[in-house]
């Protein structure tokens, strides 16, 4: 049973907010909701949203989470917090008082990160809850429409969910309109200025193919299908829009998982330590904090990695070693100024590339391993020869870097409306089982043949899906 009253949480929240202001964190207004394990499982299935459109996959997710929890295979998070204005966080009713104090402080760290990190500026935090409610209302309206119904809606949603992460990753870069792409193509085709044109042959102007669709490779698969498949009904286009918008809401969370969890852990430690807890609460805090940020053998704990990098960054700008000063120069700003700067302008890939140092990697014993003949074999360690390779392996497998980059190249390949896509190969081949299923969903939405160019075992290949099924063609 919980060892506190509701008023205790209100009082501790006020004390924590005072510390948040004292440390200079800049947060949205914060709302807390206390829920039991059943409510927390529901929020987990719906990614923390208080309202969401219905789909069988969310029920499946709930049942899986509940089964694992009921059998003691997995536990529940101490809290969940969503990026909204005001921010909403859920606290487990059965948590101890110290756990509630720690998680509230942790939530304010997330809140500050959501409000200030550049990747979240496209998420429209002021409209988050209303947007998800509107999406739920529209989807339910389609399922209740006798001319559409649940089966047709879920058929489109199944395909859209399979393709939802095939979209632009860096939303801070504005996507050019069709007219802007045409203007850029015309400008690029113009002859360049030649100071020696009297002795050179005249440069020829080649008319760019401005009627090609797409004019430039397009990453937004769902939006491209919505805009260029003339056979889709308006409700089908709306479903694709809904799935794309919700995927792009979660993209920044994928791109900043390590930074965000590390930032919240760093500040919950600072805040709770400054509250002058009584001895019993303080001892429990030490145990709980170490449970959160402990390293996990064989995998990366984002809380641990992020916390250690933030802590090391503050130290290097507050009390650098003579070797660090000799190598990097004396710091030109305070440790806290540097933390706030990095929190605003970085995401996981740039954060790790800039601030995960060789010394810290060696201190954390980071290494790279591979599967060989059924065994796991250490491939690289963080020594002077291998630490850069270990870091690159880490960067390639965090956030959206683990998702293949696939772009639409031609909507009328072979002049028969075949959709031609290209996989931007990074040394990792596609899993053919997943590729086949994904192409089947793509063909369902496009309505005609779909072809994906990729590299398989070092050879250029085309993966094709049409009414006859899946096939592979080797290219010369």
Number of C-alpha atoms within 10 A of each C-alpha: 7 11 10 13 9 8 9 12 16 12 10 17 18 11 14 22 18 12 18 21 11 10 13 11 18 16 21 20 12 18 12 18 12 15 16 13 17 12 13 23 22 20 19 18 20 19 16 20 19 13 18 20 16 17 15 11 15 17 14 12 16 20 15 14 19 20 13 14 15 11 9 9 9 12 13 15 14 19 23 21 22 22 27 22 20 18 25 22 22 24 23 23 17 16 19 16 18 20 20 22 24 22 25 27 26 25 28 27 25 25 28 23 27 29 21 19 21 17 23 23 14 12 20 14 21 14 13 20 22 13 18 19 16 16 23 16 15 16 23 17 14 18 17 12 11 9 8 14 14 16 10 14 19 18 13 18 23 15 21 25 17 16 21 20 23 22 22 18 20 14 18 12 8 8 12 11 9 14 10 11 16 19 12 13 17 16 12 12 13 14 12 10 8 10 8 8 10 8 7 9 8 10 12 9 11 11 10 16 11 16 8 13 18 18 17 17 14 20 19 20 23 26 19 18 20 22 11 13 17 9 11 16 10 10 16 19 17 16 22 25 17 22 20 22 17 16 17 20 19 15 21 25 20 17 21 27 18 26 29 27 24 27 25 24 28 22 22 25 17 15 25 21 13 11 14 10 13 8 9 9 15 16 12 14 20 12 10 15 15 12 11 15 20 14 16 10 7 11 8 14 18 22 22 22 22 27 24 21 23 25 15 18 20 18 15 19 21 16 14 18 13 11 9 14 14 10 9 11 11 16 15 9 10 14 20 16 13 19 16 15 13 19 22 18 13 18 24 20 21 13 20 20 15 11 14 19 17 17 13 16 21 15 10 14 11 20 21 19 15 12 10 9 7 7 9 11 12 12 13 18 20 22 16 10 10 15 21 18 16 20 21 14 15 18 18 14 12 19 20 20 16 11 13 16 18 21 23 23 21 22 22 14 16 10 8 10 16 20 23 21 24 18 17 14 15 11 10 12 14 17 9 12 8 11 15 19 15 17 24 22 22 24 22 19 21 23 18 16 22 24 26 21 23 21 21 17 10 9 11 13 18 22 21 24 24 17 11 8 12 16 12 15 12 13 11 6
